């Protein structure tokens, strides 16, 4: 009985002792929140501590409403002393730049204390021969939400399963679309690994203890968009060396504001709507062009390389949008719709027109057997999809020259210009098709590389956009000149090959048929004028009749012999 009472007494005492212990721990945690978690640099008076408490507004302390600071923050960084005065890392020559902060916060057992993990990406930090540019630092720490204080240190990371913070960052659409645009339009995986290995951040992680002390403030309703709260981070980043020999670099001042994901979503959805509308316009333009050249002669005037190059471009755009939709699951419907319309453009309309041009270019073989036709069709499709896959490998290998490759891909009017000159074709393309395709093809690259607020967060390059616009505009201008003034209007006559003249002289005493077999009316040979045309096989026709005939077939209506271009 005594032992039982002693046991109950010890049990109650132990329970009360645990309560007292946890109350004391929480009290110390609120008064000295950082000391009990991870020691920062020990000194009598830290500038970061003084700065934090000076910036604290007493009105923000009550009531103690908990703020969820999980999210993405965009802002800037700059050296507190204008430049980096430390000599340990001389590559830190830039004085300011942009930064992106990804934070994931979750509550702990200590009331008022949240555990925070995240990634800080500094753009335009380094300036060295390796062209590394930026730095990415993983951090962890605590957020004392009653005092709005954030304290973080570097986190080297552990090998193994992904943490909750890593899963959040990897599933964040802002992060995923940034990774997608970086992989496709900026750095290749190989260059990214090489730059990471050559980055001075490796040495910093070994020899520096990076500490961040920041204050969190909530933006007013007038400054924030939507129903979700938005926050502002302002803090100081210091870097004491592990060997206590001064600082690795001068203190950095960080300023960042949370990103409104709803606005970011709307940008991505608006972009996909733009791509869908452009694809619909391109379908209408292709239908108009196929009606313009619906005859065998009209289709033979169109360059198969020009249509094939545009089909490959649309196939690449279809794959890119489908990949973005798979990567960002929350935006899959929007990107999949844009990818579907691009698939319709290249796989149905452009491939159909490609086949019509191919058949028109081989009229003498139309009577061959099905086996021969199928064999040649297999060669055509094998070449198309071989070039499609080979282009993917080529762009991966020469990813650093992506913008030059895009300029080459946007030279799709050049094959048609050369074909017009060689064949002296008359009006192979409709003017609406030339102008419409030129404008719609420019929309996507100008948005990606020219819009300063594009959702892919790619820095605008106005020079490249101007060069691309002038380049494709010059091609379209030449095609329009060829349409209205003739295919060889800008080439000196001295270097042009000899051209057959349908208005040549002929022997009137010869036995010529004086009836036009096209309109079945007589031809007046008493007055020589432009109303009569003579073929190389010495057959006479009305000028208007033969020109309309040659728009359909380049064969003599009388003897079926081939006709040269007029």
C-alpha positions as CSV (number, residue, x, y, z in Angstrom):
1,X,0.0,0.0,0.0
2,X,2.8,2.4,0.9
3,X,4.6,1.5,-2.3
4,X,1.4,2.1,-4.3
5,X,0.9,5.6,-2.7
6,X,4.5,6.5,-3.3
7,X,4.2,5.4,-6.9
8,X,1.1,7.7,-7.4
9,X,2.8,10.6,-5.7
10,X,5.9,10.2,-7.9
11,X,3.7,10.0,-10.9
12,X,1.8,13.2,-10.1
13,X,5.0,15.0,-9.2
14,X,6.5,13.9,-12.5
15,X,3.4,15.2,-14.4
16,X,3.5,18.6,-12.6
17,X,7.2,18.7,-13.1
18,X,6.8,18.2,-16.9
19,X,4.2,21.0,-16.9
20,X,6.6,23.4,-15.0
21,X,9.5,22.4,-17.3
22,X,7.5,23.1,-20.5
23,X,6.2,26.5,-19.2
24,X,9.7,27.5,-18.3
25,X,10.9,26.4,-21.8
26,X,8.2,28.3,-23.5
27,X,9.0,31.4,-21.4
28,X,12.6,31.2,-22.3
29,X,11.7,30.6,-26.0
30,X,9.6,33.7,-26.1
31,X,12.3,35.9,-24.5
32,X,15.3,34.4,-26.3
33,X,13.8,32.5,-29.2
34,X,16.9,31.9,-31.2
35,X,19.4,31.0,-28.5
36,X,17.7,27.8,-27.6
37,X,17.5,26.5,-31.2
38,X,20.7,27.2,-32.9
39,X,23.5,29.5,-31.7
40,X,24.2,32.4,-33.9
41,X,27.4,34.4,-33.7
42,X,28.0,35.3,-30.1
43,X,28.9,38.9,-29.5
44,X,27.9,41.6,-27.1
45,X,25.6,43.5,-29.4
46,X,24.6,42.1,-32.8
47,X,23.6,44.7,-35.4
48,X,20.9,42.3,-36.5
49,X,19.4,42.0,-33.0
50,X,19.3,45.8,-32.5
51,X,17.9,46.3,-36.0
52,X,15.1,43.8,-35.4
53,X,13.9,45.3,-32.2
54,X,14.1,48.9,-33.4
55,X,12.0,48.0,-36.4
56,X,9.3,46.3,-34.3
57,X,6.0,48.1,-34.0
58,X,4.2,47.6,-30.7
59,X,0.9,47.7,-32.4
60,X,1.8,44.6,-34.3
61,X,2.2,42.5,-31.1
62,X,-1.5,42.3,-30.3
63,X,-3.6,40.5,-30.8
64,X,-1.4,37.5,-31.4
65,X,-2.9,36.3,-34.7
66,X,-0.9,33.6,-36.4
67,X,0.4,34.5,-39.8
68,X,1.2,31.7,-42.3
69,X,4.3,33.0,-44.2
70,X,4.5,29.9,-46.4
71,X,4.9,31.1,-50.0
72,X,7.1,32.7,-52.6
73,X,8.7,36.1,-52.2
74,X,10.2,38.2,-54.9
75,X,12.4,41.2,-54.1
76,X,15.9,42.6,-54.2
77,X,19.2,42.4,-52.3
78,X,22.0,45.0,-51.8
79,X,25.1,45.4,-49.8
80,X,24.7,47.4,-46.7
81,X,28.0,49.2,-47.3
82,X,27.2,49.7,-51.1
83,X,30.0,47.3,-52.0
84,X,31.6,44.1,-50.7
85,X,34.5,45.1,-48.5
86,X,35.6,41.6,-47.7
87,X,38.5,40.1,-49.5
88,X,37.7,36.4,-49.0
89,X,35.3,36.2,-52.0
90,X,36.4,38.9,-54.5
91,X,33.9,37.5,-57.1
92,X,31.1,39.3,-55.2
93,X,31.5,42.4,-57.2
94,X,27.8,43.2,-57.9
95,X,26.3,45.7,-55.4
96,X,22.7,44.7,-55.9
97,X,20.4,42.4,-57.7
98,X,17.1,40.5,-57.6
99,X,16.2,37.6,-55.3
100,X,13.5,35.0,-54.9
101,X,12.7,33.4,-51.5
102,X,10.7,30.1,-51.1
103,X,9.6,29.5,-47.6
104,X,7.7,26.7,-45.9
105,X,6.5,27.2,-42.4
106,X,4.9,24.7,-40.0
107,X,4.0,24.9,-36.3
108,X,6.1,23.3,-33.6
109,X,5.2,22.1,-30.1
110,X,6.3,25.4,-28.7
111,X,3.4,27.9,-28.9
112,X,4.3,30.9,-31.0
113,X,7.3,29.3,-32.7
114,X,7.2,27.9,-36.3
115,X,9.9,25.9,-38.0
116,X,10.8,27.4,-41.3
117,X,12.7,25.8,-44.2
118,X,13.3,27.3,-47.6
119,X,15.5,28.3,-50.5
120,X,16.9,31.8,-51.3
121,X,17.9,32.4,-54.9
122,X,20.2,35.4,-55.5
123,X,20.4,36.7,-59.1
124,X,23.4,38.6,-60.4
125,X,25.6,38.0,-57.4
126,X,28.9,36.8,-59.0
127,X,30.9,38.4,-61.7
128,X,33.7,36.1,-62.7
129,X,35.1,34.2,-65.7
130,X,32.8,31.2,-65.2
131,X,29.7,33.3,-65.8
132,X,28.0,31.7,-62.8
133,X,25.7,34.7,-62.2
134,X,23.5,33.7,-59.3
135,X,23.5,31.6,-56.2
136,X,21.0,29.3,-54.4
137,X,21.2,28.8,-50.7
138,X,19.0,26.4,-48.6
139,X,18.1,27.8,-45.2
140,X,16.3,26.7,-42.1
141,X,15.3,28.5,-38.9
142,X,12.4,29.7,-36.8
143,X,9.6,32.2,-37.1
144,X,8.4,33.8,-33.9
145,X,5.0,34.9,-35.0
146,X,4.0,37.0,-32.0
147,X,7.0,39.2,-32.6
148,X,7.1,38.8,-36.4
149,X,10.7,37.8,-36.3
150,X,12.4,35.4,-38.7
151,X,15.8,33.9,-37.9
152,X,17.5,31.5,-40.4
153,X,20.8,29.9,-41.0
154,X,22.2,27.8,-43.9
155,X,21.1,24.2,-44.3
156,X,23.4,21.9,-46.1
157,X,20.7,19.3,-46.6
158,X,20.6,15.6,-46.0
159,X,20.6,12.7,-48.5
160,X,17.4,10.6,-48.4
161,X,13.7,11.2,-48.6
162,X,12.3,14.6,-49.5
163,X,11.2,16.7,-46.5
164,X,7.8,18.4,-46.4
165,X,9.4,21.7,-47.3
166,X,11.1,20.2,-50.4
167,X,7.9,18.6,-51.5
168,X,6.1,22.0,-51.2
169,X,8.8,23.8,-53.2
170,X,8.9,21.1,-55.8
171,X,5.1,21.2,-56.2
172,X,4.8,25.0,-56.2
173,X,3.6,26.2,-59.7
174,X,5.8,29.4,-59.4
175,X,8.8,27.2,-58.8
176,X,7.9,24.6,-61.4
177,X,7.3,27.1,-64.2
178,X,10.5,28.8,-63.3
179,X,12.3,25.4,-63.6
180,X,10.6,24.7,-66.9
181,X,11.5,28.1,-68.5
182,X,15.1,27.8,-67.1
183,X,15.5,24.3,-68.7
184,X,13.9,25.2,-72.0
185,X,14.8,28.8,-72.7
186,X,17.8,29.6,-70.5
187,X,20.2,27.0,-69.1
188,X,20.6,23.4,-70.3
189,X,21.0,20.7,-67.6
190,X,24.6,20.2,-68.5
191,X,25.5,23.9,-68.3
192,X,23.5,24.2,-65.0
193,X,25.6,21.4,-63.4
194,X,28.9,22.9,-64.8
195,X,28.0,26.4,-63.5
196,X,27.0,24.9,-60.1
197,X,30.3,23.1,-59.8
198,X,32.2,26.3,-60.7
199,X,30.1,28.5,-58.4
200,X,31.9,30.1,-55.4
201,X,28.9,29.1,-53.4
202,X,30.6,25.8,-52.8
203,X,33.4,27.4,-51.0
204,X,31.0,29.6,-49.0
205,X,29.1,26.6,-47.8
206,X,32.4,25.1,-46.5
207,X,33.9,28.2,-44.8
208,X,30.9,30.5,-44.0
209,X,28.1,30.5,-41.5
210,X,25.3,32.5,-43.1
211,X,22.8,34.0,-40.7
212,X,19.6,35.9,-41.6
213,X,17.6,38.1,-39.2
214,X,14.4,39.5,-40.7
215,X,11.2,41.2,-39.7
216,X,7.8,40.2,-41.2
217,X,5.1,42.8,-41.9
218,X,1.7,42.3,-43.4
219,X,0.7,44.4,-46.4
220,X,-2.5,46.4,-46.2
221,X,-5.5,45.4,-48.2
222,X,-4.9,48.2,-50.7
223,X,-1.4,46.9,-51.5
224,X,-2.3,43.2,-51.7
225,X,-4.5,41.6,-54.4
226,X,-7.1,39.0,-53.7
227,X,-8.3,37.5,-50.4
228,X,-5.1,35.9,-49.3
229,X,-2.8,37.9,-47.0
230,X,0.5,39.1,-48.4
231,X,3.7,39.8,-46.4
232,X,6.9,41.7,-46.7
233,X,10.3,40.5,-45.6
234,X,13.0,42.9,-44.6
235,X,16.1,41.6,-43.1
236,X,19.9,41.4,-42.8
237,X,22.1,38.6,-44.0
238,X,25.5,38.2,-42.4
239,X,28.3,35.7,-43.0
240,X,30.8,35.1,-40.2
241,X,33.7,32.8,-41.2
242,X,34.0,29.4,-39.5
243,X,37.6,30.1,-38.6
244,X,36.6,33.5,-36.9
245,X,38.8,35.4,-39.3
246,X,36.4,38.2,-40.2
247,X,33.4,38.0,-42.5
248,X,33.1,36.1,-45.8
249,X,31.3,39.1,-47.4
250,X,29.7,42.3,-46.2
251,X,26.2,42.3,-44.8
252,X,23.4,42.1,-47.3
253,X,20.0,43.8,-46.9
254,X,17.1,41.7,-48.2
255,X,13.7,43.1,-49.2
256,X,11.0,40.8,-50.6
257,X,7.3,40.7,-51.0
258,X,5.1,37.6,-51.3
259,X,3.9,36.7,-54.8
260,X,0.2,36.6,-55.5
261,X,-0.2,33.1,-56.9
262,X,-3.7,34.0,-58.3
263,X,-2.2,36.7,-60.5
264,X,0.5,34.4,-61.5
265,X,-2.1,31.7,-62.4
266,X,-4.1,34.3,-64.4
267,X,-1.0,35.2,-66.4
268,X,-0.4,31.6,-67.3
269,X,-4.0,31.0,-68.2
270,X,-4.1,34.2,-70.3
271,X,-1.0,33.1,-72.2
272,X,-2.6,29.7,-73.0
273,X,-5.7,31.6,-74.2
274,X,-3.5,33.7,-76.5
275,X,-1.9,30.5,-77.9
276,X,-5.3,28.9,-78.5
277,X,-6.6,32.0,-80.3
278,X,-3.4,32.2,-82.4
279,X,-3.7,28.5,-83.4
280,X,-7.4,29.1,-84.4
281,X,-6.3,32.0,-86.6
282,X,-3.6,29.9,-88.2
283,X,-6.1,27.2,-89.0
284,X,-8.2,29.9,-90.8
285,X,-5.2,31.2,-92.7
286,X,-4.2,27.7,-93.8
287,X,-7.7,27.0,-95.1
288,X,-7.6,30.3,-97.0
289,X,-4.2,29.4,-98.5
290,X,-5.3,25.9,-99.5
291,X,-8.4,27.4,-101.3
292,X,-6.0,29.9,-103.0
293,X,-3.8,27.1,-104.4
294,X,-6.4,24.3,-104.6
295,X,-5.3,23.3,-108.1
296,X,-2.4,21.0,-109.0
297,X,-0.5,23.9,-110.5
298,X,-1.2,26.2,-107.5
299,X,0.0,23.6,-105.0
300,X,3.2,22.9,-107.0
301,X,4.2,26.6,-106.7
302,X,4.3,26.4,-102.9
303,X,7.6,25.3,-101.3
304,X,7.4,22.0,-99.4
305,X,10.3,23.2,-97.2
306,X,8.4,26.3,-96.1
307,X,5.3,24.3,-95.0
308,X,7.5,21.5,-93.4
309,X,9.5,24.1,-91.4
310,X,6.3,25.6,-90.0
311,X,4.9,22.2,-89.2
312,X,8.0,21.3,-87.2
313,X,7.8,24.6,-85.3
314,X,4.2,23.8,-84.4
315,X,5.1,20.3,-83.3
316,X,7.8,21.7,-81.0
317,X,5.3,24.2,-79.5
318,X,2.8,21.3,-79.0
319,X,5.4,19.3,-77.1
320,X,6.5,22.3,-75.0
321,X,3.0,23.1,-73.9
322,X,2.1,19.5,-73.2
323,X,5.3,19.2,-71.1
324,X,4.5,22.3,-69.1
325,X,1.0,21.0,-68.5
326,X,2.3,17.7,-67.2
327,X,4.9,19.4,-65.0
328,X,2.4,21.9,-63.5
329,X,-0.5,19.8,-62.6
330,X,-2.8,22.6,-61.5
331,X,-2.4,24.3,-65.0
332,X,-2.7,21.1,-67.0
333,X,-6.1,21.9,-68.5
334,X,-5.0,25.3,-69.8
335,X,-1.7,24.1,-71.3
336,X,-3.2,20.9,-72.6
337,X,-5.8,22.9,-74.5
338,X,-3.1,25.0,-76.1
339,X,-1.1,21.9,-77.0
340,X,-4.2,20.3,-78.5
341,X,-4.8,23.2,-80.9
342,X,-1.1,23.2,-81.9
343,X,-1.4,19.5,-82.5
344,X,-4.4,20.1,-84.8
345,X,-2.6,22.8,-86.7
346,X,0.5,20.7,-87.5
347,X,-0.9,17.2,-87.7
348,X,-4.1,17.8,-89.6
349,X,-3.9,21.0,-91.7
350,X,-0.1,21.5,-92.3
351,X,0.6,17.8,-92.8
352,X,-2.4,17.6,-95.2
353,X,-1.1,20.6,-97.2
354,X,2.4,19.1,-97.1
355,X,1.0,15.9,-98.7
356,X,-0.9,18.0,-101.4
357,X,2.2,19.9,-102.3
358,X,4.2,16.6,-102.5
359,X,1.6,15.0,-104.8
360,X,1.4,18.2,-107.0
361,X,5.2,18.2,-107.5
362,X,5.2,14.7,-109.0
363,X,2.2,14.7,-111.5
364,X,3.9,12.3,-113.9
365,X,4.0,9.6,-111.2
366,X,0.3,9.8,-110.2
367,X,-0.6,6.7,-112.2
368,X,1.9,4.4,-110.5
369,X,0.9,1.6,-108.2
370,X,-0.1,1.8,-104.6
371,X,3.0,0.1,-103.4
372,X,5.3,2.7,-105.0
373,X,3.1,5.5,-103.6
374,X,3.2,4.0,-100.1
375,X,7.0,3.6,-100.2
376,X,7.5,7.2,-101.2
377,X,5.0,8.4,-98.6
378,X,6.9,6.4,-96.0
379,X,10.1,8.1,-97.0
380,X,8.4,11.5,-96.8
381,X,7.1,10.9,-93.3
382,X,10.3,9.3,-92.1
383,X,12.3,12.4,-93.2
384,X,9.8,14.7,-91.5
385,X,9.8,13.0,-88.1
386,X,13.5,12.3,-88.3
387,X,14.2,16.0,-88.7
388,X,11.7,16.6,-85.8
389,X,13.6,14.3,-83.4
390,X,17.0,15.3,-84.7
391,X,16.1,19.0,-84.1
392,X,15.4,18.2,-80.5
393,X,18.8,16.6,-80.0
394,X,20.5,19.4,-81.9
395,X,18.8,22.1,-79.7
396,X,19.8,20.1,-76.6
397,X,23.4,19.9,-77.7
398,X,23.7,23.6,-78.7
399,X,21.4,25.0,-76.0
400,X,23.6,28.0,-75.5
401,X,22.8,29.1,-79.0
402,X,19.0,28.8,-78.6
403,X,18.2,32.3,-79.7
404,X,20.3,31.9,-82.8
405,X,18.5,28.6,-83.5
406,X,15.2,30.4,-83.1
407,X,16.3,33.0,-85.7
408,X,17.1,30.2,-88.1
409,X,13.7,28.5,-87.5
410,X,12.0,31.8,-88.2
411,X,13.5,32.0,-91.7
412,X,10.6,29.8,-92.9
413,X,9.7,32.3,-95.7
414,X,13.2,32.0,-97.3
415,X,12.6,28.6,-99.1
416,X,9.5,30.1,-100.7
417,X,11.4,33.2,-101.8
418,X,14.1,31.1,-103.4
419,X,11.4,28.8,-105.0
420,X,9.7,31.8,-106.5
421,X,12.9,33.0,-108.1
422,X,13.9,29.6,-109.5
423,X,10.5,28.7,-110.9
424,X,9.4,32.3,-111.6
425,X,6.1,31.4,-109.9
426,X,3.1,33.7,-110.2
427,X,1.3,34.5,-106.9
428,X,1.9,31.2,-105.0
429,X,0.8,32.5,-101.6
430,X,-2.2,34.6,-100.7
431,X,-1.3,38.0,-99.2
432,X,-3.5,37.4,-96.2
433,X,-1.7,34.1,-95.5
434,X,1.7,35.9,-95.7
435,X,0.7,38.8,-93.3
436,X,-1.3,36.6,-91.0
437,X,1.3,33.9,-90.5
438,X,4.0,36.6,-90.0
439,X,2.1,38.3,-87.2
440,X,0.8,35.1,-85.4
441,X,4.3,33.5,-85.5
442,X,5.8,36.5,-83.8
443,X,3.3,36.6,-80.9
444,X,4.8,33.7,-78.8
445,X,8.6,34.7,-79.0
446,X,7.8,38.3,-78.4
447,X,5.8,37.5,-75.3
448,X,8.5,35.2,-73.9
449,X,11.5,37.3,-74.7
450,X,9.9,40.8,-74.9
451,X,7.2,41.0,-72.2
452,X,8.8,42.3,-68.9
453,X,6.0,40.6,-66.8
454,X,5.8,37.2,-68.5
455,X,4.9,34.3,-66.3
456,X,8.1,32.4,-67.1
457,X,10.2,35.1,-65.4
458,X,12.6,35.4,-68.4
459,X,14.5,38.7,-68.6
460,X,13.3,40.6,-71.7
461,X,15.8,41.0,-74.5
462,X,14.6,44.0,-76.6
463,X,17.5,43.8,-79.0
464,X,16.8,40.2,-80.0
465,X,13.0,40.9,-80.3
466,X,13.7,43.8,-82.7
467,X,16.1,41.7,-84.7
468,X,13.6,38.9,-85.0
469,X,10.8,41.3,-86.0
470,X,12.9,43.0,-88.7
471,X,14.2,39.6,-90.0
472,X,10.8,38.0,-90.5
473,X,9.2,41.4,-91.6
474,X,11.9,41.6,-94.3
475,X,11.0,38.1,-95.5
476,X,7.3,39.0,-95.6
477,X,8.0,42.2,-97.5
478,X,10.0,40.4,-100.2
479,X,7.1,37.9,-100.6
480,X,4.6,40.7,-101.0
481,X,6.8,42.4,-103.6
482,X,7.1,39.1,-105.5
483,X,3.3,38.8,-105.4
484,X,2.5,42.2,-106.8
485,X,5.6,43.0,-109.0
486,X,6.8,39.6,-110.1
487,X,9.0,36.8,-108.6
488,X,12.2,38.3,-110.0
489,X,11.4,42.0,-109.7
490,X,14.4,42.7,-107.4
491,X,17.0,40.8,-109.4
492,X,18.9,42.6,-112.2
493,X,18.0,41.4,-115.7
494,X,21.7,40.8,-116.6
495,X,22.0,37.8,-114.2
496,X,18.5,36.3,-114.9
497,X,18.4,33.1,-116.9
498,X,16.9,33.3,-120.4
499,X,13.1,33.1,-120.2
500,X,10.7,31.8,-122.8
501,X,8.6,34.5,-124.4
502,X,5.0,33.5,-125.2
503,X,4.7,36.6,-127.4
504,X,7.5,35.5,-129.8
505,X,7.2,35.9,-133.5
506,X,5.8,33.0,-135.6
507,X,5.5,32.2,-139.3
508,X,2.1,33.3,-140.4
509,X,2.4,31.3,-143.6
510,X,2.7,28.1,-141.6
511,X,-0.3,25.8,-141.1
512,X,-1.5,27.1,-137.7
513,X,-4.8,26.3,-136.2
514,X,-6.5,29.7,-135.8
515,X,-9.0,28.5,-133.2
516,X,-8.3,28.6,-129.4
517,X,-9.0,25.1,-128.2
518,X,-9.7,26.4,-124.7
519,X,-12.6,28.8,-125.5
520,X,-13.3,27.3,-128.9
521,X,-13.3,30.7,-130.6
522,X,-11.2,32.0,-133.5
523,X,-8.0,33.9,-133.0
524,X,-7.4,37.1,-134.9
525,X,-4.0,37.0,-136.5
526,X,-4.3,40.0,-138.7
527,X,-3.1,42.4,-135.9
528,X,-0.2,41.1,-133.8
529,X,-0.9,42.1,-130.2
530,X,-0.7,40.7,-126.7
531,X,-4.0,38.9,-127.2
532,X,-2.3,35.9,-128.6
533,X,0.3,33.6,-126.9
534,X,2.4,30.9,-128.6
535,X,3.6,27.8,-126.8
536,X,7.0,26.2,-127.4
537,X,5.2,23.5,-129.3
538,X,3.8,26.3,-131.7
539,X,0.2,26.2,-130.6
540,X,-1.8,29.4,-130.4
541,X,-4.2,30.5,-127.7
542,X,-5.8,33.6,-126.3
543,X,-3.5,35.2,-123.7
544,X,-6.2,35.2,-121.0
545,X,-7.3,31.7,-121.8
546,X,-3.8,30.2,-121.6
547,X,-2.9,32.1,-118.4
548,X,-6.0,30.8,-116.7
549,X,-5.2,27.3,-118.0
550,X,-1.6,27.5,-116.6
551,X,-3.0,28.4,-113.2
552,X,-4.5,24.9,-113.2
553,X,-2.0,22.9,-115.3
554,X,1.4,23.5,-116.7
555,X,0.6,21.4,-119.8
556,X,-0.3,22.4,-123.3
557,X,-4.1,22.0,-123.9
558,X,-3.5,20.6,-127.4
559,X,-0.5,18.2,-127.1
560,X,-0.1,17.8,-123.3
561,X,3.5,18.9,-123.5
562,X,5.1,20.7,-120.6
563,X,4.9,24.5,-120.5
564,X,7.5,26.8,-119.0
565,X,6.4,29.5,-116.6
566,X,5.0,32.6,-118.1
